């Protein structure tokens, strides 16, 4: 039987969750699995938490090979793991040690069960679309790929920015706002949702365009087909703005043109066979919960 290789990435700010890490590592060791650990996470476990950790290989960059990647943390950790996995098509297991856990939806109590289901081949894999960003007159310092969203935002306490949007070369509108979010279906339950964007099911072949605090009552979020190319031109009073790619932010000058479109690869997410997006909505976001009935 093929010896499975697991690449482990984790949150380095949750010391109280160390028991879950030990539980996972012990179970993988019992299974005879090869374990690769991100060096920063390994240093945190061994130096900060003083844990005795055995691993077969340390991960220093994005050049690693594994059958599965494991993200231990919240949704932010999952996004970081997805960025490290990139186009390698390695399925990601999201173990939730954070709060919401919409992407990382496997609880600590389910660690043994999800690993056993991997060995029993009793699991599902969801394909999640990814955004790609290209810019003119600006070299990105971070990865240009986003599982959740690409956002342009005003800097600090500066006045609102002006964002011209073209879709497949056709003018849509110019937003006067604090920012604009372009999101995937995965990102529709993240930042975009908090500013009034629509929820999309993971399999929807769509992108969302949602303004942040628009200075107009007659602009609303819009959903478009994900084979579209979105072009953004930004004007700002201080001549620069922020680009945020899954929360990784950097400053960009207003002479840059941004082009956003679906990346040529997807992120693969491991799910339990009985998992349901709609049940997750009800349980995590209290979807449809009526406090009058509960009382």
Backbone torsions as a table, in degrees:
resi	resn	phi	psi	omega
1	UNK	NA	136.6	-179.5
2	UNK	-61.3	129.4	177.4
3	UNK	-77.7	116.7	-175.2
4	UNK	-74.7	143.4	177.6
5	UNK	-111.4	126.6	179.9
6	UNK	-116.7	127.3	175.3
7	UNK	-98.9	121.4	-173.2
8	UNK	-106.6	126.6	175.2
9	UNK	-124.6	147.5	-176.4
10	UNK	-154.1	165.3	175.8
11	UNK	-76.2	131.3	-177.4
12	UNK	-101.5	21.6	-179.5
13	UNK	-126.0	20.4	-176.6
14	UNK	-129.6	71.4	-176.8
15	UNK	-60.9	-32.0	-176.8
16	UNK	-68.9	-10.5	-179.6
17	UNK	-96.5	11.4	-175.8
18	UNK	-60.3	-30.6	179.6
19	UNK	-62.6	-34.6	179.2
20	UNK	-68.7	-37.5	178.0
21	UNK	-64.6	-44.9	178.9
22	UNK	-62.0	-39.8	178.5
23	UNK	-61.0	-45.7	179.9
24	UNK	-63.5	-49.1	-177.0
25	UNK	-63.2	-38.2	177.8
26	UNK	-64.7	-40.8	-179.1
27	UNK	-67.6	-40.7	178.3
28	UNK	-65.5	-37.6	178.1
29	UNK	-64.9	-41.3	177.7
30	UNK	-61.4	-30.6	-179.5
31	UNK	-83.5	-6.4	-178.8
32	UNK	73.9	24.0	-178.0
33	UNK	-77.5	152.5	169.5
34	UNK	-85.2	132.6	-176.8
35	UNK	-119.4	123.4	174.2
36	UNK	-108.5	135.1	-177.7
37	UNK	-126.5	134.0	173.6
38	UNK	-55.5	131.6	-172.9
39	UNK	-58.7	-40.8	-179.5
40	UNK	-62.9	-40.5	178.5
41	UNK	-69.3	-39.3	178.4
42	UNK	-61.8	-45.1	178.7
43	UNK	-61.8	-37.9	178.4
44	UNK	-64.4	-44.3	-178.5
45	UNK	-66.4	-43.3	-173.6
46	UNK	-85.1	-34.3	-175.6
47	UNK	-95.4	-47.6	-178.3
48	UNK	-78.7	-47.7	-177.4
49	UNK	-90.8	-8.6	177.6
50	UNK	58.3	39.2	178.9
51	UNK	-90.9	148.0	174.2
52	UNK	-88.1	105.5	-172.3
53	UNK	-117.4	126.0	174.0
54	UNK	-104.0	128.5	175.2
55	UNK	-143.5	158.0	-176.2
56	UNK	-88.9	-22.0	-175.6
57	UNK	-162.8	144.2	174.8
58	UNK	-100.7	143.5	-178.7
59	UNK	-102.5	117.8	-179.2
60	UNK	-104.3	-19.8	-178.5
61	UNK	-145.3	-159.7	-178.7
62	UNK	-94.8	7.9	-179.0
63	UNK	-98.2	84.2	179.3
64	UNK	-141.6	158.9	178.7
65	UNK	-121.9	132.5	179.3
66	UNK	-156.4	159.7	175.1
67	UNK	-83.8	-33.6	179.2
68	UNK	-142.7	149.8	170.5
69	UNK	-110.7	142.7	178.4
70	UNK	-118.1	127.4	176.3
71	UNK	-108.1	118.9	178.3
72	UNK	-111.5	109.2	-177.5
73	UNK	159.8	-143.6	176.0
74	UNK	-106.8	-160.3	-179.3
75	UNK	-67.7	-30.5	176.4
76	UNK	-62.9	-42.0	177.1
77	UNK	-64.9	-37.7	178.6
78	UNK	-62.5	-42.6	179.3
79	UNK	-62.6	-40.1	177.6
80	UNK	-64.6	-40.7	177.7
81	UNK	-63.6	-42.5	178.5
82	UNK	-60.6	-37.7	178.0
83	UNK	-65.7	-38.1	179.0
84	UNK	-70.5	-37.7	179.3
85	UNK	-69.5	-41.8	177.3
86	UNK	56.5	-131.8	-173.9
87	UNK	-90.2	12.7	-176.4
88	UNK	-73.4	-9.6	177.1
89	UNK	64.1	25.8	176.1
90	UNK	-81.7	123.2	178.4
91	UNK	-63.8	139.7	-177.3
92	UNK	-107.5	130.4	174.8
93	UNK	-100.3	116.5	-177.7
94	UNK	-98.4	104.8	178.1
95	UNK	-96.6	121.2	-172.5
96	UNK	-87.0	116.0	170.2
97	UNK	-120.7	13.8	-180.0
98	UNK	-103.2	-139.6	-176.4
99	UNK	-103.7	-75.0	-173.3
100	UNK	-67.8	-59.1	178.7
101	UNK	67.4	53.8	178.0
102	UNK	-83.8	-41.9	173.9
103	UNK	-84.8	-50.2	175.8
104	UNK	-85.6	85.3	-169.6
105	UNK	-107.5	12.2	178.6
106	UNK	-99.4	120.1	-175.3
107	UNK	-76.0	164.7	178.8
108	UNK	-60.0	-33.3	179.9
109	UNK	-68.6	-17.3	-176.4
110	UNK	-99.2	7.6	-175.9
111	UNK	-58.1	-53.4	-179.0
112	UNK	-58.5	-41.8	-176.6
113	UNK	-65.2	-42.1	-177.1
114	UNK	-71.7	-36.3	178.1
115	UNK	-68.0	-40.7	177.6
116	UNK	-63.0	-38.3	179.2
117	UNK	-66.5	-29.5	174.8
118	UNK	-63.1	-46.3	-179.4
119	UNK	-69.5	-29.5	177.5
120	UNK	-84.7	-3.7	-176.3
121	UNK	57.5	40.4	179.5
122	UNK	-115.2	67.0	-179.6
123	UNK	-151.1	166.2	178.1
124	UNK	-117.7	157.8	176.0
125	UNK	-126.6	123.3	176.4
126	UNK	-97.0	138.6	175.7
127	UNK	-93.5	123.3	-179.9
128	UNK	-113.6	128.0	-178.3
129	UNK	-69.8	155.2	-176.5
130	UNK	-127.7	144.4	175.6
131	UNK	-94.7	148.8	173.7
132	UNK	-123.8	138.8	-179.3
133	UNK	-118.4	132.2	171.2
134	UNK	-124.8	144.2	-178.8
135	UNK	-128.8	150.6	170.4
136	UNK	-101.4	149.2	177.4
137	UNK	59.8	23.2	178.9
138	UNK	-159.7	126.9	176.8
139	UNK	-97.6	118.2	-178.9
140	UNK	-66.0	136.7	177.8
141	UNK	-86.0	-19.2	-176.4
142	UNK	-115.3	177.0	178.0
143	UNK	-63.8	136.9	-178.1
144	UNK	-83.7	10.0	-175.3
145	UNK	-108.8	140.7	-177.3
146	UNK	-134.9	128.1	173.5
147	UNK	-81.1	-34.4	-178.6
148	UNK	-95.8	-67.0	-173.6
149	UNK	-160.3	158.1	165.4
150	UNK	-113.3	128.9	-179.3
151	UNK	-129.0	143.1	168.6
152	UNK	-109.6	134.1	-171.9
153	UNK	-139.7	151.1	174.7
154	UNK	-68.4	155.7	-179.9
155	UNK	-91.0	135.1	172.2
156	UNK	49.4	-129.2	-177.8
157	UNK	-103.5	24.4	179.2
158	UNK	-68.9	166.2	179.7
159	UNK	-69.1	168.2	-177.7
160	UNK	-57.9	160.4	179.4
161	UNK	-109.0	160.9	178.4
162	UNK	-108.0	123.3	-173.8
163	UNK	-123.6	107.8	175.7
164	UNK	-84.1	133.3	-178.1
165	UNK	-121.2	126.4	172.2
166	UNK	-119.9	139.6	178.6
167	UNK	-119.2	118.0	-175.4
168	UNK	51.8	39.4	176.9
169	UNK	85.0	-5.6	-179.5
170	UNK	-102.1	133.4	-178.4
171	UNK	-65.5	130.0	175.6
172	UNK	-98.1	-67.1	178.3
173	UNK	-169.7	173.6	173.9
174	UNK	-117.5	118.8	-178.9
175	UNK	-89.1	131.6	167.1
176	UNK	-102.4	107.4	-169.8
177	UNK	-160.7	175.4	173.6
178	UNK	-76.8	-17.0	179.3
179	UNK	173.8	-178.4	179.6
180	UNK	-145.7	136.3	-178.9
181	UNK	-113.6	128.9	171.4
182	UNK	-110.1	116.2	-172.6
183	UNK	-128.4	154.5	172.2
184	UNK	-84.1	172.5	171.6
185	UNK	-56.8	-37.6	177.3
186	UNK	-60.7	-41.6	-179.6
187	UNK	-76.5	-7.0	-177.3
188	UNK	-68.4	-18.2	177.0
189	UNK	-101.4	14.0	-180.0
190	UNK	-109.9	-127.0	-177.5
191	UNK	-55.8	-43.2	-177.9
192	UNK	-59.8	-39.1	179.5
193	UNK	-63.7	-37.0	-176.7
194	UNK	-67.7	-18.8	178.1
195	UNK	-112.4	20.7	171.3
196	UNK	97.5	12.4	179.1
197	UNK	-75.6	159.1	-178.8
198	UNK	-78.6	149.6	173.6
199	UNK	-82.0	135.1	178.0
200	UNK	-120.6	143.3	176.0
201	UNK	-72.5	150.2	-173.9
202	UNK	-56.6	-31.2	-177.1
203	UNK	-85.9	-2.0	-179.6
204	UNK	-68.2	130.9	179.7
205	UNK	-89.0	65.6	-172.5
206	UNK	-136.1	164.2	170.9
207	UNK	-129.2	148.0	177.9
208	UNK	-108.1	144.6	174.1
209	UNK	-124.5	112.4	-173.1
210	UNK	-130.5	121.6	177.6
211	UNK	-76.1	150.5	176.2
212	UNK	-104.1	115.5	180.0
213	UNK	49.2	60.2	-179.5
214	UNK	-69.4	145.7	-179.7
215	UNK	-90.1	51.3	-179.4
216	UNK	-167.1	144.1	178.5
217	UNK	-90.5	-9.0	-174.4
218	UNK	-108.2	23.5	169.2
219	UNK	-116.6	137.6	-177.2
220	UNK	-132.8	161.3	175.0
221	UNK	-59.7	150.4	179.5
222	UNK	-134.5	145.3	178.0
223	UNK	-113.2	133.1	-179.1
224	UNK	-129.9	168.0	178.9
225	UNK	-68.6	142.4	-174.2
226	UNK	-81.5	6.4	170.6
227	UNK	-92.7	10.6	179.7
228	UNK	-86.7	153.7	171.3
229	UNK	-109.3	126.6	-178.1
230	UNK	-105.6	128.6	179.0
231	UNK	-114.2	129.4	-178.9
232	UNK	-118.8	134.5	171.9
233	UNK	-124.0	128.1	-171.8
234	UNK	-119.0	134.3	172.3
235	UNK	-117.2	136.1	-178.8
236	UNK	-138.7	146.8	-179.2
237	UNK	-62.4	-33.4	177.5
238	UNK	-98.8	13.4	169.9
239	UNK	67.7	16.4	171.7
240	UNK	-152.7	168.9	-176.6
241	UNK	-154.7	177.3	179.3
242	UNK	-102.9	139.6	167.0
243	UNK	-106.8	128.3	177.1
244	UNK	-119.7	121.4	-179.6
245	UNK	-116.2	100.6	-174.3
246	UNK	52.8	40.2	176.4
247	UNK	88.3	-7.7	176.4
248	UNK	-88.3	111.3	-170.0
249	UNK	-108.8	147.2	172.2
250	UNK	-151.7	158.7	-178.7
251	UNK	-85.1	141.8	-179.8
252	UNK	-134.5	142.1	178.4
253	UNK	-83.0	154.4	-171.8
254	UNK	-71.5	-8.4	178.0
255	UNK	-81.3	-3.2	179.5
256	UNK	-82.4	141.2	172.8
257	UNK	-105.3	131.6	-178.0
258	UNK	-106.3	131.2	175.9
259	UNK	-120.4	125.8	-175.3
260	UNK	-123.8	131.8	-179.6
261	UNK	-156.9	170.8	-178.3
262	UNK	-70.1	133.4	179.4
263	UNK	-70.7	159.2	-178.2
264	UNK	-78.3	6.3	177.9
265	UNK	-137.2	167.2	177.8
266	UNK	-124.1	164.5	174.2
267	UNK	-99.5	134.0	-177.1
268	UNK	-101.2	125.5	-175.4
269	UNK	-116.0	126.3	179.0
270	UNK	-77.5	131.5	178.6
271	UNK	-129.7	149.6	172.0
272	UNK	-67.3	150.3	-178.9
273	UNK	-59.0	-28.3	-177.6
274	UNK	-94.8	8.8	-177.8
275	UNK	-70.8	150.6	-178.2
276	UNK	-145.0	127.2	179.0
277	UNK	-60.6	-40.6	-177.6
278	UNK	-70.3	-34.8	176.0
279	UNK	-67.7	-37.5	176.4
280	UNK	-62.1	-39.9	176.1
281	UNK	-57.8	-45.9	-178.0
282	UNK	-66.9	-40.8	-173.9
283	UNK	-81.4	-39.7	-175.5
284	UNK	-87.1	-40.4	-177.1
285	UNK	-103.9	5.4	-178.2
286	UNK	54.4	38.9	-177.1
287	UNK	-57.5	121.4	178.1
288	UNK	76.2	5.4	-178.8
289	UNK	-68.1	127.2	-180.0
290	UNK	-109.6	107.0	-175.3
291	UNK	-65.7	-19.6	178.0
292	UNK	-67.6	-36.9	178.9
293	UNK	-71.9	-41.8	-178.7
294	UNK	-60.3	-31.9	179.9
295	UNK	-81.1	NA	NA
